[in-house]
Structure formats: C-alpha cells, structure tokens
Amino acid sequence: MAQERKIKIIVAKPGLDGHDRGAKLLARIFAEAGMEVVYTGLRQTPEMIVETALQEDADVVGLSSLSGVHMYFFPRVVQLLREKGLDDVLVVGGGIIPSEDIPELKKAGVAEIFGPGTPTAKIVEFIKQNVRRRD
C-alpha cells in the first residue's frame, strides 16, 4: 500500500513584521503533527509566498501577521494563488487580527483566522479537516 502524502504547509510572514516566534512555534507543531512544513522566513511579499506555494506543491498556506497589514496581504495572497490556478490551496491566518476584520478576510477567501490563545490542536484539526488533498 502506498504511503499517504503528508499535508504540505507553507508558513509565511508577509510584510515588514519582524516577530516570528509564533510562526516558528506553529511550524514545529505542524511538523510534530505529521505535516511537511516550509517556513519562508520574515518579510515575504505575497508574490514570494505564492511562488513558494507553487514550487513546493503546497496544500496549505498559513499566514501570520502582527503588524496590522493583514487586510492587504492575506487577500492578496489568496488572489495570487487563484491567478496561478492554486484555488485548492487552503489559506489560514493568525496573529493579532481584530475580530471585526475576520468576516472581510473570510469573504476574501481566507478559510479561518486563529488568534492568540487558540489551542494549537484546534488549528491542526482545522487544517486536517479542511485541506483539499491532491494525492
């Protein structure tokens, strides 16, 4: 029996935000949950994030923002993924995101937003339940 392909997730920090402790922690948690993780590092443009998702054949893009740029960067990543034909890639976000911004982000195609204090098991379970596998 062929081994099932691991969920591949890109963890990215769009914009000029220089704080990535949470993103690195989540990358480790995703790896411990059996996912293949590519962490892009700090100061990524939407174009760089989408190019990585394309090159890595990603199933998920996880975006982290603490600097208030989520209303531009998150929808832009979704838009570029769609333009590249990657509409089956699950996009999730987290960080410091005001609750009033969440409906607009979801309308733009972000599947879920996870704020500070969200149990990591909840994030992992959401990804596993909602990823569109391309085995």
N, C-alpha and C positions, 0 to 999 in steps of 0.2 A: 504494500500500500504506500502510495506517495505521501511524503510528509507535507502537511498543510503549510503554505507560505505564511510567514509571520506578518502581522499588520505592520506596515512601514509608516512611521510618523516623522514628519519634519517639525522640529520645534524651532521657532524663529522669533527674534526680537526686532520688529520693524521700527524704524525711526532712530532718533538720537538718544534714546533712553539707555543709560549706562549701567543699569542694575539688572543683573541676570541670575541672581541666586535662586529665585523661584523657578525660572525656566530650567536651570541646570538640575534642580531637585526633581522637577517633573520628568525631565529626560531620564534620570536614573530610575524613577518609579515606573515609567513606561517600559524601560528595559527589563526591570525586575518582573514586570507583568507579562514578559514574553514577547514584547514588541521590538522591532528593529527601529532604532532611533538615529536620526541625523540631526544634530544641533548645529544651526547655521552660524551661531555667534551673534555678536552685537551689531547694531547699526546697519540692518539689512533694508534694502529698498523692496517694495512689492515685486519689482521685476526680478531681483535676485532670488527672492523666496520662491516665486513661481518657477523660475528656471531650475532651481534645486529640486522642486517637486517633480518637474518634468524629467530631469536627468535621473532621479532616484526612483522613479515609478512609484511615487508615494500614494498611500491610501488616505492619509490624514495630514492636514497642516494645522499645527497648534500655534497660535499667535499669542504673544504676551506683551502687554503694554501697561506701563506705569506712568507714562508721561502725558496722557491726555490726547494722543494722536490717533486713537482707535477709530474714531468716526471717519477718518480719511483712509488710514492704512488697511483696516480689516475689509471694508467693502472693495477697495482697490485690488486686494489680493484675490478676492472671490471673482471679481470682474476679469482679471487677467487669466485666472485658471479657466474660466469659461471660454475666453477668447482662444486659449490653447487647446480646447476640447477636453479639458480635465474637469467636466462638470460632475463626475462621480467622486471627486476627492472631497472628503468630509473636512469642513473648516470649523474649528472651535477656537475660542478665545478666552483669555483670562487676564487677570491683573486688577488694576484699580479702574473699574469701569462703573460710572454712575448708573443706577438702576433705570433711570429714565432714558438712557441711551440703548438699552438692550433690545427693546422692540424694533427700533430702526436697524440695528445690526442684524437681527434675525430676518427682517424684511429684505435686507441686502444679501442674504444667503449664508450668514454665519449660523451654524446649526445650534450652538449653545455657547453661553458665556459662563465661566466659573470664576467667582470672586474669591477674595481672601477667606480662608477658613473652610472652604469646600473640602469635604473629605476626599482624599486622593482616590480612594476606592470608588467613589461615585464618578469621578472623571474617567477612570479606566473602564468602568462598567458602561458608561455612556458611549465611549468610543467603540467598545466591543459590540454593543447592541446596534450601533448606527452606521458603522463602516460598511461601505459597499465593496465587497471583496472581488478581486479580479484574479482568482487563482488560475 
